[in-house]
Structures are given as C-alpha cells and as structure tokens.
Amino acid sequence: MLAVISSCLAPSLQPGHDGARTNISVETRLGQTRESIASLVRLGFDEIYLADNSEHAPSAAVIDQLAPARVFHFGHFPHRNKGVAEAYLLLALAPQLPAGRPIMKLSGRYRAAMNLCAKLEGNELVGLFNRSDNGTALSTRGYAVSGRDFLQRLLLGTLDELYASPWRVVGPRSLFSLARRVLAPGSDTYPYSDPRSSIEMCAARWLARHRVPVTRLDKIGIEGLLGSWINPLISE
C-alpha cells in the first residue's frame, strides 16, 4: 500500500500569515515525523514517500532515521500560506509516485490510526469535511485519493480556487472590495502571489463545484500536535 507524507522538518524563520511558523524544535519535529512513519507502517503501508520542503536538505543521518520512508527534498519558496506550500510540495512529488494506485496522504508529525485507502469505496477521495459558518473545509491533515492523477487534479484545482478567491462576489462587502480593486488598483494591497484564503475550504469548494464523488467520514483517525505557538492536541 502507498502513502505520502508532506513534511517540513526545519521550517523557514520567515513568518506565516498568522505569525511565526512554529515553536517546535527541529529535533522534536524529527521525532514526531518518525512517529508518523511508524503509524503508517503499523497500518500495513509498505511504500511511504516523504516530501520535505525544509530550507536545507536533510542530512544523510536524518534520512536514515526516516527509514523505511523514501525522502524527497524540494527547496521551495517559503510561502506564508502553509497550505499553498504543501500543495506545491505534493505537486513536485507527484511525478515520482507510481500511477494507478490509491494513495493515503498524511501531514508530517501527525499519527494515523486508520487506513483511509480502505474507505474509498470506489470514490475519488475519502476524508473529513468540517462545516462552519464560513463554509465547508476538507481536512488536509489526512485523506486518501484514488491515485496519482486525481491527486494532481485535486491540487491544481484547489490552487485555481485559491487564486480566484479575491475575485469572487459572495456579498456586498466582497462586491465593494472587487470594485475598489478594479477602479483603484493602486490601493490594492492583497497578496495575490501568496493568498490568505484557506486551502482546506478551497479544496472542498473545488470538489463540490466539479461534483467529485467522495466518501465523507466523521473521524479519520488522525492525531498530533498543531504546529503553532499553543500546540494543542488535534484529534480528527
């Protein structure tokens, strides 16, 4: 069985949109990522691809500690929106993945207790969809897809939704903002190259817009510490 881990063992010191990227040390992040790999091995995954976008490539000693995962390093620009960074990271990894096989995706440092590939039920994706007053969001901490080709479609479609977000009219406020951008472009300070919008909401919107068949779960068996300054335990 095939699994993919998106990882950043040593994050950039440049802040994200919501402040400093993390207060978790590199050593702790490495240990938590090893737990991510071990959790997938326990579930029967025998091919694990780990994509890392740390500022510097991990050393041979670190790569040895991540066995049996195959480690791929991509030195990407440190996007402030972590969801954007992850999407480009997974797109860079995708050509290395075997085609025609279901893939479970897990965010690094989180542990998996459920084989999500076994829950696909013939659909393109299985995951957790969280609903709030702002809309529906797909949890990107863990999900499974039917294969590499659909993973690429999902990531590209999600980025399309993300970059189109500033131009969507959903009410009077967004209409006013759009008019101001068009009529007074000199006053437009929106970060189009690195938007603030939620990648998880954009993914859910793309899936709904294209009527992609999905399996919705109430729990996906993912647990770990959020990489913020508070570090709450996340259990989904």
C-alpha positions as YAML, in Angstrom:
chain: A
units: angstrom
residues:
- id: 1
  name: MET
  ca: [0.00, 0.00, 0.00]
- id: 2
  name: LEU
  ca: [1.12, 3.51, -0.84]
- id: 3
  name: ALA
  ca: [1.27, 6.56, 1.47]
- id: 4
  name: VAL
  ca: [2.62, 10.09, 1.14]
- id: 5
  name: ILE
  ca: [3.79, 12.35, 3.96]
- id: 6
  name: SER
  ca: [4.11, 16.12, 3.50]
- id: 7
  name: SER
  ca: [6.85, 17.34, 5.79]
- id: 8
  name: CYS
  ca: [8.84, 20.37, 6.87]
- id: 9
  name: LEU
  ca: [11.46, 19.17, 9.32]
- id: 10
  name: ALA
  ca: [13.16, 22.57, 9.59]
- id: 11
  name: PRO
  ca: [10.72, 25.42, 8.75]
- id: 12
  name: SER
  ca: [11.85, 28.78, 7.45]
- id: 13
  name: LEU
  ca: [12.33, 31.53, 10.03]
- id: 14
  name: GLN
  ca: [10.18, 33.82, 7.88]
- id: 15
  name: PRO
  ca: [6.70, 34.24, 9.44]
- id: 16
  name: GLY
  ca: [3.48, 32.86, 8.02]
- id: 17
  name: HIS
  ca: [0.28, 34.87, 7.59]
- id: 18
  name: ASP
  ca: [-0.62, 34.15, 11.23]
- id: 19
  name: GLY
  ca: [2.80, 34.84, 12.76]
- id: 20
  name: ALA
  ca: [5.81, 32.65, 13.50]
- id: 21
  name: ARG
  ca: [5.60, 29.28, 11.80]
- id: 22
  name: THR
  ca: [6.28, 27.11, 14.84]
- id: 23
  name: ASN
  ca: [7.86, 26.87, 18.28]
- id: 24
  name: ILE
  ca: [8.62, 23.17, 17.93]
- id: 25
  name: SER
  ca: [12.34, 22.34, 17.68]
- id: 26
  name: VAL
  ca: [13.81, 20.53, 14.69]
- id: 27
  name: GLU
  ca: [14.71, 17.57, 16.92]
- id: 28
  name: THR
  ca: [11.14, 17.29, 18.17]
- id: 29
  name: ARG
  ca: [9.74, 17.62, 14.66]
- id: 30
  name: LEU
  ca: [12.02, 14.82, 13.52]
- id: 31
  name: GLY
  ca: [10.85, 12.57, 16.34]
- id: 32
  name: GLN
  ca: [7.20, 13.31, 15.58]
- id: 33
  name: THR
  ca: [7.74, 12.64, 11.88]
- id: 34
  name: ARG
  ca: [9.28, 9.27, 12.72]
- id: 35
  name: GLU
  ca: [6.09, 8.54, 14.67]
- id: 36
  name: SER
  ca: [4.09, 9.47, 11.55]
- id: 37
  name: ILE
  ca: [6.03, 6.93, 9.52]
- id: 38
  name: ALA
  ca: [5.73, 4.24, 12.22]
- id: 39
  name: SER
  ca: [1.95, 4.74, 12.39]
- id: 40
  name: LEU
  ca: [1.65, 4.12, 8.64]
- id: 41
  name: VAL
  ca: [3.85, 1.04, 8.85]
- id: 42
  name: ARG
  ca: [1.59, -0.35, 11.57]
- id: 43
  name: LEU
  ca: [-1.37, 0.09, 9.22]
- id: 44
  name: GLY
  ca: [0.35, -2.00, 6.56]
- id: 45
  name: PHE
  ca: [1.73, 0.70, 4.27]
- id: 46
  name: ASP
  ca: [4.90, -0.70, 2.71]
- id: 47
  name: GLU
  ca: [5.66, 2.19, 0.34]
- id: 48
  name: ILE
  ca: [5.96, 5.56, 2.05]
- id: 49
  name: TYR
  ca: [7.09, 8.67, 0.19]
- id: 50
  name: LEU
  ca: [8.09, 11.66, 2.33]
- id: 51
  name: ALA
  ca: [8.28, 15.07, 0.65]
- id: 52
  name: ASP
  ca: [10.15, 17.70, 2.66]
- id: 53
  name: ASN
  ca: [10.42, 21.44, 1.96]
- id: 54
  name: SER
  ca: [12.82, 22.49, 4.69]
- id: 55
  name: GLU
  ca: [15.15, 25.39, 3.89]
- id: 56
  name: HIS
  ca: [18.06, 22.95, 3.66]
- id: 57
  name: ALA
  ca: [18.07, 19.33, 2.54]
- id: 58
  name: PRO
  ca: [18.11, 16.82, 5.40]
- id: 59
  name: SER
  ca: [21.44, 15.15, 6.08]
- id: 60
  name: ALA
  ca: [22.15, 11.51, 5.32]
- id: 61
  name: ALA
  ca: [21.93, 10.77, 9.05]
- id: 62
  name: VAL
  ca: [18.44, 12.29, 9.25]
- id: 63
  name: ILE
  ca: [17.32, 10.42, 6.13]
- id: 64
  name: ASP
  ca: [18.49, 7.17, 7.73]
- id: 65
  name: GLN
  ca: [16.30, 7.92, 10.76]
- id: 66
  name: LEU
  ca: [13.27, 8.28, 8.49]
- id: 67
  name: ALA
  ca: [13.55, 4.78, 7.03]
- id: 68
  name: PRO
  ca: [11.66, 2.98, 5.59]
- id: 69
  name: ALA
  ca: [10.24, 6.17, 4.04]
- id: 70
  name: ARG
  ca: [11.79, 7.39, 0.79]
- id: 71
  name: VAL
  ca: [12.76, 11.02, 1.33]
- id: 72
  name: PHE
  ca: [12.49, 13.69, -1.37]
- id: 73
  name: HIS
  ca: [13.60, 17.26, -0.67]
- id: 74
  name: PHE
  ca: [12.27, 20.22, -2.63]
- id: 75
  name: GLY
  ca: [13.75, 23.64, -1.85]
- id: 76
  name: HIS
  ca: [10.65, 25.74, -2.43]
- id: 77
  name: PHE
  ca: [9.98, 29.39, -1.73]
- id: 78
  name: PRO
  ca: [8.66, 29.63, 1.87]
- id: 79
  name: HIS
  ca: [5.06, 30.64, 1.20]
- id: 80
  name: ARG
  ca: [3.40, 32.32, 4.15]
- id: 81
  name: ASN
  ca: [0.24, 30.31, 3.48]
- id: 82
  name: LYS
  ca: [1.30, 26.82, 4.61]
- id: 83
  name: GLY
  ca: [-1.46, 25.24, 2.56]
- id: 84
  name: VAL
  ca: [-0.04, 26.76, -0.62]
- id: 85
  name: ALA
  ca: [3.42, 25.47, 0.30]
- id: 86
  name: GLU
  ca: [2.05, 21.96, 0.86]
- id: 87
  name: ALA
  ca: [0.14, 21.95, -2.43]
- id: 88
  name: TYR
  ca: [3.26, 22.84, -4.43]
- id: 89
  name: LEU
  ca: [5.28, 20.32, -2.43]
- id: 90
  name: LEU
  ca: [2.89, 17.49, -3.28]
- id: 91
  name: LEU
  ca: [2.74, 18.58, -6.93]
- id: 92
  name: ALA
  ca: [6.53, 18.37, -7.07]
- id: 93
  name: LEU
  ca: [6.44, 14.87, -5.59]
- id: 94
  name: ALA
  ca: [3.60, 13.55, -7.76]
- id: 95
  name: PRO
  ca: [5.71, 12.57, -10.83]
- id: 96
  name: GLN
  ca: [7.75, 10.28, -8.55]
- id: 97
  name: LEU
  ca: [4.66, 8.34, -7.44]
- id: 98
  name: PRO
  ca: [3.51, 5.14, -9.15]
- id: 99
  name: ALA
  ca: [0.35, 5.58, -11.20]
- id: 100
  name: GLY
  ca: [-2.93, 3.73, -10.83]
- id: 101
  name: ARG
  ca: [-2.76, 3.04, -7.09]
- id: 102
  name: PRO
  ca: [-4.72, 4.53, -4.16]
- id: 103
  name: ILE
  ca: [-2.70, 6.94, -2.03]
- id: 104
  name: MET
  ca: [-3.13, 7.93, 1.60]
- id: 105
  name: LYS
  ca: [-1.82, 11.41, 2.36]
- id: 106
  name: LEU
  ca: [-0.71, 12.30, 5.91]
- id: 107
  name: SER
  ca: [0.71, 15.57, 7.18]
- id: 108
  name: GLY
  ca: [4.06, 15.16, 8.87]
- id: 109
  name: ARG
  ca: [4.14, 14.97, 12.69]
- id: 110
  name: TYR
  ca: [0.60, 13.54, 12.83]
- id: 111
  name: ARG
  ca: [-0.12, 9.89, 13.55]
- id: 112
  name: ALA
  ca: [-2.58, 7.76, 11.60]
- id: 113
  name: ALA
  ca: [-4.78, 5.10, 13.19]
- id: 114
  name: MET
  ca: [-6.98, 4.36, 10.16]
- id: 115
  name: ASN
  ca: [-6.18, 3.11, 6.67]
- id: 116
  name: LEU
  ca: [-8.15, 5.67, 4.69]
- id: 117
  name: CYS
  ca: [-7.46, 3.92, 1.38]
- id: 118
  name: ALA
  ca: [-9.69, 1.09, 2.59]
- id: 119
  name: LYS
  ca: [-12.56, 3.61, 2.94]
- id: 120
  name: LEU
  ca: [-12.54, 4.93, -0.66]
- id: 121
  name: GLU
  ca: [-15.47, 2.71, -1.70]
- id: 122
  name: GLY
  ca: [-14.78, 3.35, -5.39]
- id: 123
  name: ASN
  ca: [-14.81, 7.14, -4.99]
- id: 124
  name: GLU
  ca: [-12.06, 9.59, -5.88]
- id: 125
  name: LEU
  ca: [-11.43, 10.82, -2.33]
- id: 126
  name: VAL
  ca: [-12.18, 9.97, 1.28]
- id: 127
  name: GLY
  ca: [-11.78, 12.49, 4.07]
- id: 128
  name: LEU
  ca: [-13.21, 14.62, 6.83]
- id: 129
  name: PHE
  ca: [-15.31, 17.64, 5.83]
- id: 130
  name: ASN
  ca: [-15.70, 20.25, 8.57]
- id: 131
  name: ARG
  ca: [-18.60, 22.68, 8.37]
- id: 132
  name: SER
  ca: [-18.70, 26.14, 9.92]
- id: 133
  name: ASP
  ca: [-20.44, 29.47, 9.40]
- id: 134
  name: ASN
  ca: [-17.75, 30.29, 6.81]
- id: 135
  name: GLY
  ca: [-18.37, 27.18, 4.73]
- id: 136
  name: THR
  ca: [-17.10, 23.63, 4.35]
- id: 137
  name: ALA
  ca: [-13.43, 22.64, 4.59]
- id: 138
  name: LEU
  ca: [-11.63, 19.40, 3.77]
- id: 139
  name: SER
  ca: [-9.14, 18.46, 6.46]
- id: 140
  name: THR
  ca: [-5.79, 18.20, 4.71]
- id: 141
  name: ARG
  ca: [-4.09, 16.54, 7.69]
- id: 142
  name: GLY
  ca: [-5.14, 13.19, 6.28]
- id: 143
  name: TYR
  ca: [-7.14, 11.93, 3.32]
- id: 144
  name: ALA
  ca: [-6.93, 9.29, 0.61]
- id: 145
  name: VAL
  ca: [-7.30, 9.59, -3.15]
- id: 146
  name: SER
  ca: [-7.88, 7.10, -5.94]
- id: 147
  name: GLY
  ca: [-4.46, 7.67, -7.47]
- id: 148
  name: ARG
  ca: [-1.67, 9.99, -8.54]
- id: 149
  name: ASP
  ca: [-3.58, 11.52, -11.45]
- id: 150
  name: PHE
  ca: [-6.51, 12.54, -9.30]
- id: 151
  name: LEU
  ca: [-4.14, 13.90, -6.62]
- id: 152
  name: GLN
  ca: [-2.66, 16.24, -9.23]
- id: 153
  name: ARG
  ca: [-6.13, 17.33, -10.38]
- id: 154
  name: LEU
  ca: [-7.16, 17.99, -6.78]
- id: 155
  name: LEU
  ca: [-4.09, 20.09, -6.01]
- id: 156
  name: LEU
  ca: [-4.24, 22.14, -9.21]
- id: 157
  name: GLY
  ca: [-7.99, 22.67, -8.89]
- id: 158
  name: THR
  ca: [-7.60, 23.75, -5.28]
- id: 159
  name: LEU
  ca: [-4.93, 26.28, -6.26]
- id: 160
  name: ASP
  ca: [-7.24, 27.60, -9.01]
- id: 161
  name: GLU
  ca: [-9.93, 28.14, -6.39]
- id: 162
  name: LEU
  ca: [-7.44, 29.78, -4.05]
- id: 163
  name: TYR
  ca: [-6.12, 32.29, -6.54]
- id: 164
  name: ALA
  ca: [-9.63, 33.10, -7.77]
- id: 165
  name: SER
  ca: [-10.91, 33.78, -4.24]
- id: 166
  name: PRO
  ca: [-10.25, 37.57, -4.23]
- id: 167
  name: TRP
  ca: [-12.39, 37.96, -7.35]
- id: 168
  name: ARG
  ca: [-15.46, 36.09, -6.12]
- id: 169
  name: VAL
  ca: [-18.53, 38.05, -5.10]
- id: 170
  name: VAL
  ca: [-20.36, 36.45, -2.17]
- id: 171
  name: GLY
  ca: [-21.98, 39.54, -0.67]
- id: 172
  name: PRO
  ca: [-21.94, 43.35, -0.51]
- id: 173
  name: ARG
  ca: [-18.54, 43.51, 1.19]
- id: 174
  name: SER
  ca: [-16.78, 41.36, -1.42]
- id: 175
  name: LEU
  ca: [-18.53, 43.32, -4.20]
- id: 176
  name: PHE
  ca: [-17.22, 46.59, -2.76]
- id: 177
  name: SER
  ca: [-13.70, 45.15, -2.44]
- id: 178
  name: LEU
  ca: [-13.76, 43.92, -6.03]
- id: 179
  name: ALA
  ca: [-14.95, 47.30, -7.31]
- id: 180
  name: ARG
  ca: [-12.17, 49.04, -5.39]
- id: 181
  name: ARG
  ca: [-9.54, 46.70, -6.87]
- id: 182
  name: VAL
  ca: [-10.79, 47.39, -10.39]
- id: 183
  name: LEU
  ca: [-11.33, 51.15, -10.06]
- id: 184
  name: ALA
  ca: [-8.36, 51.94, -7.82]
- id: 185
  name: PRO
  ca: [-5.72, 49.29, -8.47]
- id: 186
  name: GLY
  ca: [-3.05, 51.47, -6.87]
- id: 187
  name: SER
  ca: [-4.67, 50.97, -3.46]
- id: 188
  name: ASP
  ca: [-4.85, 47.18, -3.79]
- id: 189
  name: THR
  ca: [-2.61, 45.52, -1.21]
- id: 190
  name: TYR
  ca: [-3.97, 41.97, -1.42]
- id: 191
  name: PRO
  ca: [-1.14, 39.34, -1.52]
- id: 192
  name: TYR
  ca: [-2.19, 37.63, -4.76]
- id: 193
  name: SER
  ca: [1.01, 35.56, -5.03]
- id: 194
  name: ASP
  ca: [0.52, 34.14, -1.52]
- id: 195
  name: PRO
  ca: [-3.19, 34.46, -0.62]
- id: 196
  name: ARG
  ca: [-4.53, 34.26, 2.91]
- id: 197
  name: SER
  ca: [-7.51, 32.10, 1.92]
- id: 198
  name: SER
  ca: [-7.96, 28.66, 3.49]
- id: 199
  name: ILE
  ca: [-6.61, 25.91, 1.25]
- id: 200
  name: GLU
  ca: [-8.96, 23.47, 3.01]
- id: 201
  name: MET
  ca: [-12.05, 25.49, 2.10]
- id: 202
  name: CYS
  ca: [-10.81, 25.89, -1.46]
- id: 203
  name: ALA
  ca: [-10.33, 22.12, -1.76]
- id: 204
  name: ALA
  ca: [-13.88, 21.46, -0.56]
- id: 205
  name: ARG
  ca: [-15.23, 24.11, -2.93]
- id: 206
  name: TRP
  ca: [-13.42, 22.58, -5.92]
- id: 207
  name: LEU
  ca: [-14.68, 19.08, -5.06]
- id: 208
  name: ALA
  ca: [-18.26, 20.36, -4.79]
- id: 209
  name: ARG
  ca: [-18.05, 22.50, -7.92]
- id: 210
  name: HIS
  ca: [-16.91, 19.55, -10.02]
- id: 211
  name: ARG
  ca: [-19.23, 17.06, -8.29]
- id: 212
  name: VAL
  ca: [-16.37, 14.74, -7.46]
- id: 213
  name: PRO
  ca: [-17.60, 11.51, -5.83]
- id: 214
  name: VAL
  ca: [-16.25, 11.42, -2.27]
- id: 215
  name: THR
  ca: [-16.61, 9.36, 0.89]
- id: 216
  name: ARG
  ca: [-17.28, 11.57, 3.92]
- id: 217
  name: LEU
  ca: [-16.14, 10.30, 7.31]
- id: 218
  name: ASP
  ca: [-16.94, 11.61, 10.78]
- id: 219
  name: LYS
  ca: [-13.50, 10.51, 12.02]
- id: 220
  name: ILE
  ca: [-10.29, 9.88, 10.05]
- id: 221
  name: GLY
  ca: [-8.07, 8.58, 12.86]
- id: 222
  name: ILE
  ca: [-5.52, 11.41, 12.73]
- id: 223
  name: GLU
  ca: [-3.89, 12.76, 15.90]
- id: 224
  name: GLY
  ca: [-0.97, 15.06, 16.72]
- id: 225
  name: LEU
  ca: [0.14, 18.45, 17.99]
- id: 226
  name: LEU
  ca: [-0.70, 21.56, 16.00]
- id: 227
  name: GLY
  ca: [2.48, 23.32, 14.93]
- id: 228
  name: SER
  ca: [1.52, 26.72, 16.35]
- id: 229
  name: TRP
  ca: [2.68, 28.56, 19.45]
- id: 230
  name: ILE
  ca: [-0.05, 26.94, 21.55]
- id: 231
  name: ASN
  ca: [0.46, 23.35, 20.28]
- id: 232
  name: PRO
  ca: [-2.99, 21.92, 21.13]
- id: 233
  name: LEU
  ca: [-3.60, 18.23, 20.54]
- id: 234
  name: ILE
  ca: [-5.59, 17.68, 17.36]
- id: 235
  name: SER
  ca: [-7.71, 14.55, 17.04]
- id: 236
  name: GLU
  ca: [-9.81, 14.04, 13.94]
...
